[in-house]
């Protein structure tokens, strides 16, 4: 709307207005040439585009979902704000800003300092030594959140420990990380106990302290996944009510669109005085034609998008109806992009785009659309089951294991086989990795 003066929104007061005034005062189509504008259905003030899908709950009442907007400061913005508090000269400020700009979303500087120096010379014509970069980086590493600016996990954890109140447990933890990080990360606790000559209780204290640290300090700026999910505006609403499932788009944040009335009246005036138009008038009319064509295209694009979203989600609900009715994860059916594409008639690439970064709100929570896609497996009876069902049992088995003797992938495979799931050990390992669960050795606790 900022770019195109021909595009306007319809006030909510007009949502249920009659379409009788549509086309009032518009030139007859027979009298309009190629050089003129056919406003069609977009002309009238009272026109309501048919892409406006009425939202209704299972109780028949209109439902509008408030848009949740996150006002959190990003990691980059927060660090730049802190940077202003330091008395950097212009040279070091450029260096600091460049380092901050190269931090990943977790707060790490993954490129080596020599590469940063080379980029500064090439992009900023600034000849900077690695020593200078190290000094500026050390100041950034003193900023919040603790651990930011680290180049590896070990450095990140040590930076956080250095911020803590000095004490025996902190000193011991720093000693373990500095000298036995490899053994600690691989949970070779026996080697650490022998090498440092400390008691199991001392090592448990070290483990508890290190585990309490944040391996991805940059994620705290978004409060990780929980805050991210809390600030998601769902694209779809699916409700289960009285044994029935209903689905509708969450359109509360999408305005109703139309051609701007003042703009259309000016265009009508030009059309009615075509014979007496000057060269400048004709040029103005062509400009307005382009803007109206662009506005019409945009309105049609929104309409098409709504239709694509609607049909895609309807297909997903049809396939996963039992889940949406009960929200029982074990009732999820195998479903791939091709299944939805066949039901909707869209290309697989279209279904992939719709499923990416889209969310649905149900009675119990918000799910990404990707949650409902899973490959098929077979049980002993030869029936197709969802791989998600297998993952559910896999997670349940690991959560109930003895932490001092965690289950190996081989043992987990036997458990699944005993429950009737035909699965190989390598498939068990793949599903465990997809669940972000480490191997048995790394799950072991003393």
C-alpha positions as MATLAB code, in Angstrom:
seq = 'XXXXXXXXXXXXXXXXXXXXXXXXXXXXXXXXXXXXXXXXXXXXXXXXXXXXXXXXXXXXXXXXXXXXXXXXXXXXXXXXXXXXXXXXXXXXXXXXXXXXXXXXXXXXXXXXXXXXXXXXXXXXXXXXXXXXXXXXXXXXXXXXXXXXXXXXXXXXXXXXXXXXXXXXXXXXXXXXXXXXXXXXXXXXXXXXXXXXXXXXXXXXXXXXXXXXXXXXXXXXXXXXXXXXXXXXXXXXXXXXXXXXXXXXXXXXXXXXXXXXXXXXXXXXXXXXXXXXXXXXXXXXXXXXXXXXXXXXXXXXXXXXXXXXXXXXXXXXXXXXXXXXXXXXXXXXXXXXXXXXXXXXXXXXXXXXXXXXXXXXXXXXXXXXXXXXXXXXXXXXXXXXXXXXXXXXXXXXXXXXXXXXXXXXXXXXXXXXXXXXXXXXXXXXXXXXXXXXXXXXXXXXXX';
ca = [
       0.000    0.000    0.000;
       2.945    2.324    0.620;
       4.275    1.566   -2.853;
       0.975    1.567   -4.728;
      -1.559    4.417   -4.243;
      -4.160    2.400   -6.181;
      -4.304   -0.255   -3.448;
      -6.527    0.318   -0.420;
      -8.244   -1.616    2.359;
     -11.938   -2.036    3.017;
     -13.074   -0.809    6.404;
     -14.524   -3.560    8.579;
     -17.849   -1.662    8.580;
     -18.217   -2.666    4.938;
     -17.596   -6.374    5.469;
     -21.269   -7.292    5.207;
     -22.232   -4.481    2.834;
     -24.250   -5.210   -0.282;
     -22.519   -5.560   -3.618;
     -25.370   -3.691   -5.335;
     -23.286   -0.535   -5.742;
     -20.571   -2.450   -7.591;
     -19.613   -0.731  -10.831;
     -21.740    2.361  -10.173;
     -20.651    5.164  -12.508;
     -18.119    2.998  -14.307;
     -17.800    3.432  -18.091;
     -19.413    0.728  -20.191;
     -16.958   -2.017  -21.065;
     -17.698   -1.592  -24.773;
     -16.358    1.989  -24.632;
     -13.053    1.091  -22.957;
     -10.021    0.599  -25.172;
      -6.731   -1.232  -24.575;
      -5.215    2.015  -23.271;
      -7.866    2.381  -20.606;
      -8.481    0.577  -17.359;
     -11.120   -2.045  -16.786;
     -11.654   -1.819  -13.052;
     -14.182   -4.642  -12.972;
     -14.995   -6.061   -9.558;
     -12.405   -3.863   -7.860;
     -14.082   -0.529   -8.598;
     -16.803   -0.107   -5.973;
     -16.293    1.110   -2.422;
     -18.639   -1.598   -1.245;
     -17.003   -4.410   -3.132;
     -15.812   -7.282   -0.929;
     -13.260   -9.589   -2.594;
     -14.349  -13.210   -2.613;
     -11.021  -14.338   -1.201;
     -12.244  -13.106    2.187;
     -12.922  -16.398    3.926;
     -15.342  -15.986    6.794;
     -13.846  -17.387    9.953;
     -16.196  -19.415   12.070;
     -15.682  -21.669   15.041;
     -17.396  -24.964   15.522;
     -20.031  -23.056   17.511;
     -20.775  -20.826   14.546;
     -19.332  -17.624   16.022;
     -16.752  -15.545   14.134;
     -13.274  -16.000   15.519;
     -10.377  -13.594   15.095;
      -6.939  -14.398   16.371;
      -4.817  -11.557   17.709;
      -1.473  -11.138   16.029;
       1.303  -11.835   18.490;
       4.303   -9.629   17.785;
       7.621  -10.181   19.456;
       9.333   -6.999   20.594;
      12.462   -8.788   21.736;
      15.855   -7.397   20.816;
      17.957   -9.611   18.572;
      21.431  -10.706   19.629;
      23.023   -8.458   17.023;
      20.998   -5.421   18.129;
      21.739   -6.058   21.801;
      25.486   -6.305   21.218;
      25.523   -3.150   19.090;
      23.699   -1.301   21.869;
      26.297   -2.497   24.384;
      29.030   -1.531   21.941;
      27.906    2.112   22.113;
      28.679    2.099   25.844;
      32.371    1.496   25.166;
      34.643    4.344   24.211;
      35.810    2.862   20.941;
      37.488    5.017   18.347;
      36.066    4.835   14.829;
      38.577    2.177   13.726;
      37.872   -0.234   16.576;
      34.144    0.420   16.293;
      34.227   -0.768   12.663;
      36.183   -3.851   13.758;
      33.746   -4.615   16.591;
      30.690   -4.138   14.387;
      32.186   -6.472   11.786;
      32.908   -9.181   14.378;
      29.390   -8.878   15.802;
      27.958   -9.129   12.305;
      29.781  -12.423   11.815;
      28.389  -14.117   14.929;
      25.965  -16.920   14.219;
      22.516  -17.177   15.825;
      23.994  -19.112   18.763;
      26.475  -16.338   19.488;
      29.608  -18.041   18.127;
      32.330  -16.591   15.901;
      32.927  -19.578   13.652;
      35.389  -17.957   11.227;
      39.024  -17.623   12.261;
      40.446  -14.175   13.008;
      42.805  -14.230   10.024;
      39.772  -14.613    7.736;
      38.113  -11.690    9.493;
      41.279   -9.615    8.954;
      41.316  -10.543    5.250;
      37.626   -9.594    4.857;
      38.141   -6.247    6.589;
      41.017   -5.435    4.242;
      39.012   -6.448    1.181;
      35.623   -4.963    2.134;
      36.542   -2.024    4.375;
      40.070   -1.291    3.135;
      41.118   -1.667    6.773;
      44.442   -3.367    7.510;
      43.926   -5.070   10.880;
      46.240   -7.497   12.666;
      45.069  -10.667   14.388;
      46.307   -9.151   17.657;
      43.994   -6.142   17.230;
      41.081   -8.439   16.461;
      41.835  -10.530   19.535;
      41.732   -7.440   21.748;
      38.402   -6.258   20.332;
      36.947   -9.785   20.511;
      37.921  -10.053   24.181;
      35.828   -6.924   24.892;
      32.859   -8.380   23.004;
      33.239  -11.564   25.047;
      32.702   -9.471   28.181;
      29.268   -8.422   26.920;
      25.980  -10.123   27.625;
      24.849  -12.819   27.287;
      27.789  -14.599   28.974;
      29.658  -16.836   26.534;
      28.926  -14.717   23.459;
      31.754  -14.331   20.961;
      33.260  -17.743   21.693;
      34.908  -19.621   18.855;
      34.157  -23.087   20.199;
      32.107  -24.773   22.908;
      35.029  -25.073   25.306;
      35.737  -21.336   25.154;
      32.011  -20.555   25.508;
      31.723  -22.568   28.737;
      34.943  -21.137   30.164;
      33.774  -17.572   29.459;
      30.645  -18.264   31.502;
      32.568  -19.823   34.382;
      34.893  -16.779   34.530;
      31.824  -14.582   35.163;
      30.867  -16.610   38.250;
      31.849  -15.920   41.837;
      35.219  -17.612   42.436;
      35.094  -20.771   44.525;
      36.398  -24.359   44.687;
      33.640  -25.768   42.431;
      34.189  -23.076   39.769;
      37.978  -23.561   39.864;
      37.580  -27.332   39.578;
      35.151  -27.010   36.670;
      37.532  -24.677   34.814;
      40.373  -27.142   35.415;
      38.309  -29.996   33.962;
      37.351  -27.993   30.844;
      40.838  -26.617   30.239;
      42.700  -29.908   30.687;
      40.200  -32.729   30.171;
      37.583  -31.303   27.829;
      37.801  -34.224   25.380;
      37.366  -36.778   28.158;
      34.525  -34.785   29.689;
      32.645  -34.398   26.398;
      32.939  -38.144   25.782;
      31.890  -38.882   29.373;
      35.076  -40.786   30.128;
      34.634  -39.944   33.793;
      36.889  -42.733   35.072;
      39.877  -41.153   33.303;
      39.121  -37.752   34.850;
      38.757  -39.226   38.347;
      42.121  -40.996   38.081;
      43.976  -38.096   36.442;
      42.712  -35.409   38.845;
      42.518  -37.636   41.906;
      39.101  -36.301   42.928;
      36.068  -38.015   44.412;
      32.934  -38.996   42.447;
      31.012  -36.397   44.487;
      33.421  -33.680   43.378;
      32.984  -34.753   39.759;
      29.188  -34.790   40.113;
      29.391  -31.194   41.330;
      31.485  -30.275   38.291;
      29.049  -32.012   35.954;
      26.040  -30.255   37.507;
      27.768  -26.879   37.237;
      28.856  -27.295   33.622;
      25.493  -28.716   32.563;
      23.838  -25.593   34.014;
      25.773  -23.426   31.546;
      24.309  -22.382   28.210;
      26.059  -23.958   25.194;
      24.205  -21.583   22.853;
      24.157  -18.178   24.579;
      22.767  -16.380   21.526;
      19.545  -18.345   21.799;
      18.718  -16.678   25.116;
      17.885  -13.503   23.192;
      14.849  -15.301   21.820;
      14.368  -17.327   25.003;
      14.846  -20.387   22.813;
      11.958  -22.386   21.425;
       9.328  -21.622   24.081;
       9.399  -17.882   23.482;
       9.554  -18.410   19.736;
       6.455  -20.594   19.833;
       4.684  -18.094   22.087;
       5.176  -15.419   19.441;
       3.967  -17.471   16.493;
       0.759  -16.395   14.808;
      -0.792  -19.635   13.501;
      -1.772  -19.734    9.850;
      -4.583  -22.221   10.481;
      -7.010  -23.061   13.262;
      -8.215  -26.661   13.645;
     -10.769  -27.354   16.354;
     -12.318  -30.553   17.640;
     -15.821  -30.037   19.017;
     -18.567  -32.558   19.742;
     -16.768  -35.293   17.827;
     -16.228  -33.180   14.714;
     -13.175  -31.428   13.330;
     -13.398  -27.985   11.741;
     -10.634  -26.048   10.017;
     -10.320  -22.430    8.923;
      -7.635  -19.928    8.048;
      -6.470  -17.417   10.610;
      -7.161  -14.312    8.520;
      -7.654  -11.815   11.324;
      -4.410  -10.038   10.430;
      -5.079   -9.843    6.676;
      -7.001   -6.727    5.589;
      -9.698   -6.695    2.929;
      -8.318   -5.167   -0.257;
      -9.810   -2.976   -2.960;
      -8.851   -0.312   -5.474;
      -8.593    3.118   -3.850;
     -11.838    5.054   -4.499;
     -10.205    8.451   -5.084;
      -7.730    6.847   -7.445;
     -10.493    5.095   -9.409;
     -12.543    8.320   -9.673;
      -9.529   10.176  -11.107;
      -9.049    7.377  -13.591;
     -12.728    7.517  -14.550;
     -12.381   11.238  -15.182;
      -9.508   10.617  -17.570;
     -11.472    7.895  -19.365;
     -14.476   10.173  -19.877;
     -12.332   12.935  -21.402;
     -10.229   10.755  -23.629;
     -10.643   12.899  -26.752;
      -9.515   16.141  -25.110;
      -6.589   14.598  -23.179;
      -3.198   16.267  -23.471;
       0.048   14.344  -23.739;
       0.657   14.841  -20.020;
      -2.849   13.574  -19.232;
      -2.244   10.468  -21.302;
       1.029    9.878  -19.516;
      -0.717   10.259  -16.157;
      -3.418    7.846  -17.283;
      -0.828    5.237  -18.306;
       0.845    5.615  -14.904;
      -2.491    5.033  -13.187;
      -3.179    2.044  -15.453;
       0.073    0.436  -14.350;
      -0.742    1.019  -10.687;
      -4.265   -0.399  -10.998;
      -2.978   -3.419  -12.918;
      -0.415   -3.974  -10.180;
      -3.068   -3.621   -7.449;
      -5.369   -6.038   -9.265;
      -2.534   -8.546   -9.629;
      -1.757   -8.255   -5.927;
      -5.380   -8.806   -4.896;
      -5.553  -11.851   -7.159;
      -2.268  -13.152   -5.725;
      -3.624  -12.903   -2.176;
      -6.774  -14.680   -3.309;
      -4.737  -17.460   -4.905;
      -2.539  -17.790   -1.832;
      -5.568  -18.149    0.436;
      -6.985  -20.809   -1.856;
      -3.705  -22.740   -1.887;
      -3.385  -22.604    1.894;
      -7.008  -23.624    2.400;
      -6.883  -26.650    0.103;
      -3.526  -27.833    1.442;
      -4.620  -27.716    5.069;
      -7.940  -29.376    4.225;
      -6.000  -32.283    2.693;
      -3.754  -32.595    5.754;
      -6.782  -32.606    8.061;
      -8.445  -35.305    5.939;
      -5.375  -37.535    6.109;
      -4.686  -36.903    9.811;
      -8.349  -36.630   10.878;
      -7.994  -39.097   13.760;
      -5.129  -37.114   15.235;
      -6.958  -33.774   15.052;
      -9.998  -35.416   16.612;
      -8.083  -36.843   19.591;
      -4.584  -35.250   19.401;
      -3.187  -38.694   20.151;
       0.276  -38.802   18.595;
       0.089  -42.556   18.031;
      -2.821  -42.009   15.621;
      -0.720  -39.993   13.184;
      -0.660  -41.732    9.804;
       2.300  -41.945    7.439;
       2.126  -38.874    5.199;
       4.569  -37.466    2.688;
       4.407  -34.418    0.416;
       3.235  -36.566   -2.476;
       0.127  -37.674   -0.537;
      -1.012  -34.080   -0.014;
      -0.083  -33.113   -3.583;
      -2.288  -35.893   -4.975;
      -5.264  -34.802   -2.864;
      -4.964  -31.120   -3.767;
      -3.778  -31.371   -7.364;
      -0.849  -29.068   -6.581;
       2.792  -29.784   -7.359;
       4.942  -31.326   -4.629;
       7.054  -28.147   -4.674;
       3.926  -26.098   -3.871;
       3.050  -28.356   -0.922;
       6.649  -28.074    0.290;
       6.485  -24.259    0.245;
       3.138  -24.196    2.041;
       4.366  -26.628    4.688;
       7.519  -24.655    5.368;
       7.292  -22.205    8.291;
       3.506  -22.577    8.593;
       1.758  -23.404   11.859;
      -1.623  -24.729   12.953;
      -3.347  -24.065   16.261;
      -5.340  -26.933   17.771;
      -7.273  -27.302   21.010;
      -4.110  -28.177   22.901;
      -1.328  -26.229   21.232;
       0.477  -24.992   18.118;
       2.206  -27.366   15.707;
       4.426  -26.714   12.672;
       2.907  -28.310    9.567;
       6.072  -30.356    9.127;
       5.101  -32.180   12.323;
       2.433  -34.116   10.433;
       4.749  -35.474    7.748;
       6.489  -38.785    8.329;
       7.585  -41.764    6.293;
       5.795  -45.095    6.401;
       6.994  -48.264    8.101;
       5.470  -51.676    8.492;
       4.687  -53.738   11.566;
       4.729  -57.531   11.791;
       1.219  -57.680   10.321;
       2.413  -55.841    7.221;
       0.370  -52.733    8.057;
       1.687  -49.251    7.311;
       2.450  -47.226   10.416;
       3.938  -43.771   10.911;
       7.613  -43.477   11.744;
       6.491  -40.896   14.288;
       4.830  -43.681   16.246;
       8.162  -45.515   16.359;
       9.937  -42.350   17.492;
       7.368  -41.923   20.251;
       8.138  -45.406   21.632;
      11.861  -44.792   21.151;
      11.765  -41.594   23.199;
       9.598  -43.255   25.858;
      12.089  -46.139   26.195;
      15.054  -43.800   26.559;
      13.289  -41.599   29.114;
      12.628  -44.631   31.325;
      16.117  -46.176   30.992;
      18.617  -46.567   33.822;
      20.851  -43.461   33.446;
      23.855  -45.410   34.746;
      23.306  -48.062   32.033;
      21.667  -46.300   29.056;
      20.206  -48.423   26.274;
      22.344  -48.942   23.198;
      20.894  -48.690   19.693;
      21.031  -52.495   19.519;
      19.000  -52.818   22.718;
      16.507  -50.193   21.551;
      16.085  -52.086   18.278;
      15.274  -55.276   20.167;
      12.653  -53.423   22.252;
      11.005  -52.095   19.085;
      11.128  -55.537   17.452;
       9.505  -57.078   20.513;
       6.687  -54.537   20.225;
       6.059  -55.642   16.647;
       7.938  -52.954   14.705;
      10.104  -54.249   11.862;
      13.144  -52.016   12.152;
      16.911  -52.315   11.698;
      19.550  -50.966   14.074;
      20.720  -48.314   11.593;
      17.114  -47.061   11.303;
      16.880  -46.886   15.104;
      20.070  -44.809   15.123;
      18.661  -42.498   12.430;
      15.431  -41.894   14.373;
      17.370  -41.326   17.608;
      19.474  -38.681   15.862;
      16.344  -37.031   14.429;
      15.055  -36.779   18.006;
      18.345  -35.036   18.975;
      19.097  -37.801   21.479;
      22.824  -38.616   21.872;
      24.269  -42.137   21.784;
      24.165  -44.287   24.931;
      27.742  -43.419   25.958;
      26.911  -39.696   26.062;
      23.676  -40.287   28.006;
      25.464  -42.087   30.800;
      25.354  -40.493   34.247;
      27.471  -41.410   37.243;
];
